[in-house]
Amino acid sequence: MSDVKVPEMGESIVEGTIAKWHVKEGDSVNQGAVLAELETDKVNIEISAEESGIVEQITRQEGETVGVGETIARIGTAKAAAAEQNGKTGSAGESKEDAGASSERQLGAQAPASPQQSAASQAQPKKDDASGDSEVSAASYNATPGARKLARERGIDLSKVQSQDPIGRIRQEDVEAYKAKPAAGETPARPAGSAASERRPNEGGGTDVKQSAAGADPAKPAERRKMSRRRITIAARLVEAQRTAAMLTTFNEVDMTAILDIRKRRKQAFQEKHGIGLGFMSFFTKAVVGALKEFPLLNAEIQGDEILVKQYYDIGIAVSAKEGLVVPVVRNADRLTFSEIEKQISGLAEKARSNSLALSDLQGGTFTITNGGVFGSLLSTPILNAPQVGILGMHKIQLRPVAIDADRMENRHMMYVALSYDHRIVDGAEAVRFLVTLKQLLEDPESLLLEG
């Protein structure tokens, strides 16, 4: 028999959540077959069988949090299966012993139990109670490995532990605090009618579905959903970015007429030559690189009391996926052609939508671009992707009347752009000049060739 364990997933990831089992107990699997899908803070990882055999036991269920190296299933190998088959056709002496043992068990079952034993058996909770298992599973979903270990050692039900963490994470100190409270049996009993209205915080920071549903108003239906691990991580990081950075946003607008004209004239030839469409992101990526070269502090990060100014340009492109926003990175964007940028962005977006991004696709960005315009956003204030100190927000292209000179107005395709930056190292004047440079490069697209 071999154990299926959670593999190493990178130095920054120590645990994940079982998102889906692709097999069930009793299934035959071949070496390399996908057994389960593990959801981490950043990417989804497939766990495969290291050898062929039969899935004999699944020890951790969907929705449970598991740590690196933890056993989640056991597979009986072909050799073990053969040995088991041989054991079933054992000697006659062994069969007699089994028959004797079976007779003893039957006699024991027929013997009347004492009143004390009957009472004890009624009071003893069933270990295979499905509702009990689901409560423990739900509570374990958002508990740290240390908290789960401490709870097991002290016999504490995690579903009764209240988290003090802002995002509902159950930690060791929460288990310690629960242990210091009086036992459940010492608390005064409540009237039966109050059970329906009682609400208990769960791991997501809400209330327990089973208890709150009983007192819900049927005329006001609502659905309660558990936050995914990625969504919890996104929430925590965005709040952390706002808490730690002196974040400020400045705006400008770009006349997109020249870029639209180039795309109209060159789009078909570009598609035929390179096998990829000519989009807006390649123009903006090139323009961002050009502006970063002129204002390098926006391509930096703060490390303690030092500023690390990066002299390479790994541009993160925010992509909206089913499980939440991810930011895959276009490496060395300053060295890429327009077609190479478009191909990389298209490939990364497809991997994001299919949950096949690798950790290497997400790590090490120096600046981020996010495009809310594809969803119709006219204006927004993007939040920094820490530890980066700058993020550019693109928006909807809209036809608006623009004063060309004192005597002439024209309808032009305009886009508002927003730059959020960390005011701790980037001054307002520098941020404004960055956007002005970006605007100039985009309104004169031929100048982007000089930035290559």
C-alpha positions as CSV (number, residue, x, y, z in Angstrom):
1,M,0.0,0.0,0.0
2,S,1.3,3.5,-0.8
3,D,0.3,6.8,0.7
4,V,-0.8,9.7,-1.5
5,K,0.7,12.8,0.0
6,V,0.5,16.5,-0.6
7,P,3.5,17.5,-2.7
8,E,5.9,20.4,-2.2
9,M,4.2,23.4,-3.9
10,G,6.8,26.2,-3.6
11,E,8.5,27.9,-0.8
12,S,5.6,30.4,-0.2
13,I,2.9,27.7,-0.1
14,V,2.6,25.3,2.9
15,E,-1.0,24.2,2.6
16,G,-4.0,24.0,0.3
17,T,-7.6,23.0,0.1
18,I,-8.9,19.8,-1.6
19,A,-11.1,21.3,-4.3
20,K,-12.2,18.1,-6.0
21,W,-11.6,14.4,-5.9
22,H,-11.5,12.8,-9.4
23,V,-11.7,9.2,-7.9
24,K,-13.6,7.5,-5.2
25,E,-12.7,4.6,-2.9
26,G,-12.6,1.3,-4.8
27,D,-11.6,2.8,-8.1
28,S,-8.7,1.4,-10.0
29,V,-6.1,3.9,-11.1
30,N,-3.0,3.9,-13.3
31,Q,0.3,5.5,-12.5
32,G,0.2,9.2,-13.4
33,A,-3.6,9.4,-13.2
34,V,-5.0,12.6,-11.7
35,L,-6.5,11.8,-8.3
36,A,-7.4,15.2,-6.9
37,E,-7.2,18.9,-7.5
38,L,-5.7,21.0,-4.8
39,E,-6.6,24.7,-4.5
40,T,-3.8,27.0,-3.1
41,D,-3.6,30.7,-2.5
42,K,-2.3,31.2,-6.0
43,V,-2.8,28.3,-8.3
44,N,-4.6,24.9,-8.6
45,I,-2.4,21.8,-8.5
46,E,-3.2,18.3,-9.7
47,I,-2.1,15.4,-7.5
48,S,-1.3,12.2,-9.4
49,A,-0.9,8.6,-8.5
50,E,2.7,7.5,-8.2
51,E,1.9,3.9,-9.0
52,S,-1.0,1.8,-10.2
53,G,-3.5,0.2,-7.9
54,I,-6.9,0.5,-6.2
55,V,-7.9,3.5,-4.1
56,E,-8.5,1.8,-0.7
57,Q,-9.0,4.9,1.5
58,I,-9.6,8.6,1.1
59,T,-8.5,10.2,4.3
60,R,-9.3,13.9,3.6
61,Q,-12.4,15.1,1.9
62,E,-13.3,18.0,-0.4
63,G,-13.1,21.3,1.3
64,E,-10.6,20.3,3.9
65,T,-7.3,22.1,4.4
66,V,-4.2,19.9,4.1
67,G,-0.5,20.7,4.6
68,V,2.5,19.7,2.6
69,G,3.5,16.1,3.2
70,E,0.1,15.2,4.7
71,T,-1.5,11.9,3.6
72,I,-4.8,12.4,1.8
73,A,-5.4,8.8,0.4
74,R,-4.0,5.3,0.3
75,I,-3.6,3.2,-2.8
76,G,-3.3,-0.6,-2.6
77,T,-0.7,-1.7,-5.1
78,A,-1.0,-4.7,-7.4
79,K,1.3,-6.7,-5.1
80,A,-0.8,-5.9,-2.1
81,A,-3.9,-6.9,-3.9
82,A,-2.4,-10.2,-4.8
83,A,-1.4,-10.8,-1.2
84,E,-4.9,-10.0,-0.1
85,Q,-6.4,-12.4,-2.6
86,N,-4.1,-15.2,-1.3
87,G,-5.1,-14.4,2.2
88,K,-8.7,-15.1,1.4
89,T,-7.8,-18.7,0.3
90,G,-5.9,-19.5,3.5
91,S,-5.5,-22.9,5.3
92,A,-8.4,-24.8,6.8
93,G,-7.0,-24.2,10.3
94,E,-7.2,-20.5,9.9
95,S,-10.8,-20.9,8.7
96,K,-11.7,-22.8,11.8
97,E,-10.1,-20.2,14.0
98,D,-12.1,-17.5,12.2
99,A,-15.3,-19.6,12.7
100,G,-14.5,-19.9,16.4
101,A,-14.0,-16.2,16.6
102,S,-17.2,-15.6,14.8
103,S,-19.1,-17.8,17.3
104,E,-17.7,-15.9,20.2
105,R,-18.8,-12.6,18.6
106,Q,-22.3,-14.0,18.1
107,L,-22.5,-15.2,21.7
108,G,-21.3,-11.7,22.8
109,A,-24.0,-10.1,20.7
110,Q,-26.7,-12.3,22.2
111,A,-25.6,-11.6,25.8
112,P,-27.9,-9.0,27.4
113,A,-26.2,-5.7,28.2
114,S,-26.3,-4.2,31.7
115,P,-28.3,-1.1,32.3
116,Q,-25.0,0.9,32.7
117,Q,-23.7,-0.4,29.4
118,S,-27.0,0.4,27.6
119,A,-26.9,4.0,28.9
120,A,-23.3,4.4,28.0
121,S,-23.9,3.1,24.4
122,Q,-26.8,5.6,24.0
123,A,-24.7,8.5,25.3
124,Q,-21.7,7.6,23.1
125,P,-21.8,9.6,19.9
126,K,-21.5,7.6,16.7
127,K,-18.1,8.2,15.0
128,D,-19.5,7.8,11.5
129,D,-22.2,10.4,12.0
130,A,-22.4,12.3,8.7
131,S,-23.5,15.6,10.2
132,G,-20.7,15.5,12.8
133,D,-18.1,14.8,10.1
134,S,-19.3,17.6,7.9
135,E,-19.1,20.1,10.8
136,V,-15.5,19.1,11.6
137,S,-14.7,19.2,7.9
138,A,-16.1,22.7,7.5
139,A,-14.3,24.0,10.6
140,S,-11.0,22.4,9.5
141,Y,-11.3,24.1,6.1
142,N,-10.0,27.4,7.4
143,A,-7.9,26.3,10.4
144,T,-4.1,26.5,10.3
145,P,-2.1,23.1,10.5
146,G,-0.9,24.1,14.0
147,A,-4.5,24.8,15.1
148,R,-5.7,21.5,13.8
149,K,-2.8,19.6,15.5
150,L,-3.5,21.3,18.9
151,A,-7.2,20.7,18.6
152,R,-6.6,17.0,18.0
153,E,-4.1,16.7,20.9
154,R,-6.6,18.4,23.3
155,G,-9.7,16.8,22.0
156,I,-11.3,20.1,20.9
157,D,-14.0,20.3,18.3
158,L,-12.9,23.0,15.8
159,S,-16.5,23.8,14.9
160,K,-16.9,25.3,18.4
161,V,-13.8,27.5,18.2
162,Q,-14.3,31.2,17.4
163,S,-11.7,32.9,15.3
164,Q,-10.3,36.3,16.2
165,D,-8.7,36.7,12.8
166,P,-10.1,39.5,10.6
167,I,-10.6,36.9,7.8
168,G,-12.0,34.2,10.0
169,R,-8.8,32.0,10.1
170,I,-8.7,29.7,13.1
171,R,-5.2,29.9,14.7
172,Q,-3.4,28.2,17.6
173,E,-4.2,31.1,19.9
174,D,-8.0,30.7,19.2
175,V,-7.8,27.1,20.2
176,E,-5.9,28.1,23.4
177,A,-8.5,30.7,24.2
178,Y,-11.3,28.1,23.7
179,K,-9.5,25.7,26.0
180,A,-9.4,28.3,28.8
181,K,-13.2,28.7,28.7
182,P,-15.6,26.6,30.8
183,A,-16.6,23.3,29.4
184,A,-19.8,23.2,27.3
185,G,-21.5,21.1,30.0
186,E,-21.0,23.8,32.6
187,T,-22.9,26.4,30.7
188,P,-26.6,26.9,31.6
189,A,-29.1,25.2,29.4
190,R,-31.1,27.4,27.0
191,P,-34.8,27.1,26.2
192,A,-35.4,24.9,23.2
193,G,-37.1,27.8,21.3
194,S,-33.9,29.8,21.3
195,A,-31.9,27.2,19.3
196,A,-33.4,28.4,16.0
197,S,-32.3,32.0,16.5
198,E,-28.8,31.2,17.8
199,R,-26.0,32.0,15.4
200,R,-22.5,30.8,15.6
201,P,-19.6,32.4,13.6
202,N,-18.0,30.0,11.1
203,E,-14.7,29.9,9.4
204,G,-15.7,32.4,6.7
205,G,-16.7,35.1,9.3
206,G,-20.5,34.6,8.7
207,T,-23.0,32.4,10.5
208,D,-23.6,28.7,10.5
209,V,-26.0,27.8,7.7
210,K,-27.8,25.1,9.4
211,Q,-28.7,27.2,12.5
212,S,-29.5,30.5,10.7
213,A,-31.6,28.8,8.0
214,A,-34.1,27.6,10.6
215,G,-35.0,31.2,11.6
216,A,-34.8,32.7,8.1
217,D,-37.7,34.5,6.6
218,P,-39.0,32.4,3.7
219,A,-40.2,35.6,2.0
220,K,-36.6,36.8,1.9
221,P,-34.5,34.0,0.4
222,A,-30.8,34.1,0.6
223,E,-27.8,31.9,-0.3
224,R,-24.8,31.5,1.9
225,R,-21.5,30.5,0.2
226,K,-18.2,29.5,1.6
227,M,-15.3,31.7,0.4
228,S,-12.7,29.8,-1.6
229,R,-9.1,29.8,-0.4
230,R,-8.1,32.1,-3.3
231,R,-10.8,34.6,-2.5
232,I,-9.8,34.6,1.2
233,T,-6.2,35.3,0.2
234,I,-7.2,38.0,-2.3
235,A,-9.3,39.7,0.4
236,A,-6.5,39.6,3.0
237,R,-3.9,40.9,0.6
238,L,-6.0,43.8,-0.7
239,V,-6.8,44.9,2.9
240,E,-3.1,44.5,3.8
241,A,-2.1,46.7,0.8
242,Q,-4.5,49.4,1.9
243,R,-3.3,49.2,5.5
244,T,0.5,49.3,4.9
245,A,0.9,51.5,1.8
246,A,0.3,55.3,1.6
247,M,-1.8,54.7,-1.5
248,L,-2.9,57.6,-3.8
249,T,-4.4,57.7,-7.3
250,T,-3.9,60.2,-10.0
251,F,-5.8,60.4,-13.4
252,N,-5.4,61.5,-16.9
253,E,-7.0,60.8,-20.3
254,V,-5.6,59.4,-23.5
255,D,-6.7,60.1,-27.1
256,M,-6.8,56.6,-28.6
257,T,-7.5,57.8,-32.1
258,A,-4.0,57.1,-33.4
259,I,-3.9,53.6,-32.0
260,L,-7.3,52.7,-33.3
261,D,-6.2,54.0,-36.7
262,I,-3.1,51.7,-36.7
263,R,-5.1,48.7,-35.6
264,K,-7.6,49.4,-38.4
265,R,-4.9,49.5,-41.0
266,R,-2.6,46.8,-39.7
267,K,-4.8,44.4,-37.9
268,Q,-5.4,41.9,-40.7
269,A,-1.8,41.9,-41.9
270,F,-0.6,41.5,-38.3
271,Q,-2.9,38.5,-37.8
272,E,-1.8,36.8,-41.0
273,K,1.9,37.3,-40.2
274,H,2.0,36.5,-36.5
275,G,-1.1,34.4,-35.9
276,I,-2.4,36.6,-33.1
277,G,-4.6,39.7,-33.0
278,L,-3.2,43.2,-32.5
279,G,-4.8,44.3,-29.2
280,F,-4.4,47.3,-26.9
281,M,-2.4,45.6,-24.3
282,S,0.8,45.4,-26.3
283,F,0.6,49.2,-26.8
284,F,0.1,49.9,-23.1
285,T,2.7,47.4,-22.1
286,K,5.3,49.1,-24.3
287,A,4.2,52.6,-23.1
288,V,4.4,51.5,-19.5
289,V,8.0,50.2,-20.0
290,G,8.9,53.5,-21.6
291,A,7.5,55.5,-18.7
292,L,9.1,53.3,-16.1
293,K,12.5,53.8,-17.7
294,E,12.0,57.6,-17.2
295,F,10.6,57.2,-13.6
296,P,12.3,54.2,-12.1
297,L,10.9,54.6,-8.6
298,L,7.6,53.2,-9.9
299,N,9.4,50.0,-10.8
300,A,10.7,49.6,-7.2
301,E,9.6,48.2,-3.9
302,I,10.3,49.0,-0.2
303,Q,12.3,46.5,1.8
304,G,12.6,47.7,5.4
305,D,14.3,51.1,5.3
306,E,15.7,50.5,1.8
307,I,14.3,51.0,-1.7
308,L,15.0,48.2,-4.2
309,V,14.9,49.8,-7.7
310,K,14.5,47.0,-10.3
311,Q,16.3,47.4,-13.6
312,Y,14.2,44.8,-15.4
313,Y,10.6,45.0,-16.5
314,D,8.3,42.1,-15.6
315,I,4.8,43.5,-16.1
316,G,1.9,41.8,-14.4
317,I,-1.4,41.7,-16.4
318,A,-4.5,41.3,-14.2
319,V,-6.8,38.6,-15.4
320,S,-10.3,37.9,-14.1
321,A,-10.7,34.1,-13.6
322,K,-13.6,32.1,-12.2
323,E,-12.0,31.7,-8.8
324,G,-10.9,35.3,-8.6
325,L,-8.4,37.8,-9.9
326,V,-4.9,36.6,-10.8
327,V,-1.9,38.5,-12.1
328,P,0.3,36.5,-14.4
329,V,3.6,38.1,-15.4
330,V,5.0,39.0,-18.8
331,R,8.8,38.6,-18.3
332,N,11.3,41.1,-19.8
333,A,8.6,43.0,-21.5
334,D,11.1,45.6,-22.7
335,R,12.8,43.0,-24.9
336,L,9.6,41.6,-26.5
337,T,8.0,42.7,-29.8
338,F,4.3,43.6,-30.1
339,S,3.4,40.1,-31.3
340,E,5.4,38.4,-28.5
341,I,3.6,40.5,-25.9
342,E,0.2,39.6,-27.4
343,K,1.0,35.9,-27.5
344,Q,2.3,35.8,-24.0
345,I,-0.8,37.7,-22.6
346,S,-3.2,35.5,-24.6
347,G,-1.4,32.3,-23.3
348,L,-1.4,33.4,-19.7
349,A,-5.1,34.5,-19.9
350,E,-6.0,31.1,-21.2
351,K,-4.0,29.3,-18.5
352,A,-5.7,31.5,-15.9
353,R,-9.2,30.6,-17.1
354,S,-8.3,26.9,-17.2
355,N,-6.7,26.9,-13.7
356,S,-3.4,25.8,-15.2
357,L,-1.1,28.6,-14.2
358,A,2.1,27.6,-12.5
359,L,3.6,29.5,-9.6
360,S,6.4,30.7,-11.9
361,D,3.7,32.5,-14.0
362,L,2.7,34.6,-11.0
363,Q,5.8,35.5,-9.1
364,G,8.1,38.5,-9.3
365,G,6.2,41.2,-11.2
366,T,7.5,44.7,-11.0
367,F,4.5,46.7,-12.1
368,T,0.9,45.8,-12.9
369,I,-1.7,46.8,-15.6
370,T,-5.4,46.1,-15.0
371,N,-8.0,46.7,-17.7
372,G,-11.5,47.3,-16.2
373,G,-12.6,48.8,-19.6
374,V,-13.3,45.3,-21.0
375,F,-16.2,45.2,-18.5
376,G,-17.4,48.7,-19.3
377,S,-15.7,50.6,-16.4
378,L,-15.3,54.3,-17.2
379,L,-13.2,55.2,-14.1
380,S,-11.8,53.4,-11.1
381,T,-9.0,53.5,-8.5
382,P,-7.0,50.3,-8.7
383,I,-5.4,48.8,-5.5
384,L,-1.7,48.2,-5.4
385,N,-0.4,44.6,-6.0
386,A,2.0,44.5,-3.0
387,P,5.0,44.7,-2.8
388,Q,4.8,46.7,-6.0
389,V,4.4,50.5,-5.7
390,G,2.5,51.2,-8.9
391,I,-0.5,49.9,-10.8
392,L,-2.1,51.3,-14.0
393,G,-5.8,51.1,-14.6
394,M,-7.2,51.1,-18.1
395,H,-10.8,52.0,-18.8
396,K,-13.5,52.0,-21.4
397,I,-12.8,53.8,-24.7
398,Q,-15.6,56.3,-25.2
399,L,-16.4,58.7,-28.0
400,R,-16.3,62.2,-26.5
401,P,-16.1,65.8,-27.9
402,V,-12.6,67.2,-27.5
403,A,-11.4,70.7,-28.1
404,I,-8.7,70.5,-30.7
405,D,-7.9,74.2,-30.6
406,A,-9.6,77.4,-29.7
407,D,-12.0,77.2,-32.7
408,R,-12.5,73.5,-33.3
409,M,-14.1,70.6,-31.6
410,E,-13.9,66.9,-32.7
411,N,-15.3,63.7,-31.5
412,R,-12.4,61.5,-30.3
413,H,-12.0,58.1,-28.9
414,M,-10.9,58.8,-25.3
415,M,-9.8,56.6,-22.4
416,Y,-9.4,57.6,-18.8
417,V,-6.3,56.1,-17.2
418,A,-5.5,55.9,-13.5
419,L,-2.2,55.4,-11.7
420,S,-2.3,54.2,-8.1
421,Y,1.0,54.5,-6.3
422,D,2.7,54.3,-3.0
423,H,3.3,57.8,-1.8
424,R,6.0,56.7,0.6
425,I,8.6,56.6,-2.2
426,V,6.7,58.1,-5.2
427,D,6.0,61.8,-5.0
428,G,2.8,63.2,-6.5
429,A,4.7,65.2,-9.2
430,E,6.6,62.1,-10.3
431,A,3.3,60.1,-10.6
432,V,1.6,62.9,-12.6
433,R,4.7,63.1,-15.0
434,F,4.6,59.3,-15.4
435,L,1.0,59.5,-16.6
436,V,1.8,62.4,-18.9
437,T,4.7,60.4,-20.4
438,L,2.4,57.4,-20.9
439,K,-0.2,59.6,-22.5
440,Q,2.4,61.1,-25.0
441,L,3.7,57.6,-25.9
442,L,0.2,56.3,-26.6
443,E,-1.0,59.3,-28.6
444,D,2.1,59.0,-30.8
445,P,2.4,55.2,-31.2
446,E,5.3,55.4,-33.6
447,S,7.4,56.6,-30.7
448,L,7.0,53.3,-29.0
449,L,9.3,51.8,-31.5
450,L,12.1,53.9,-30.0
451,E,11.3,52.4,-26.6
452,G,12.1,48.8,-27.8
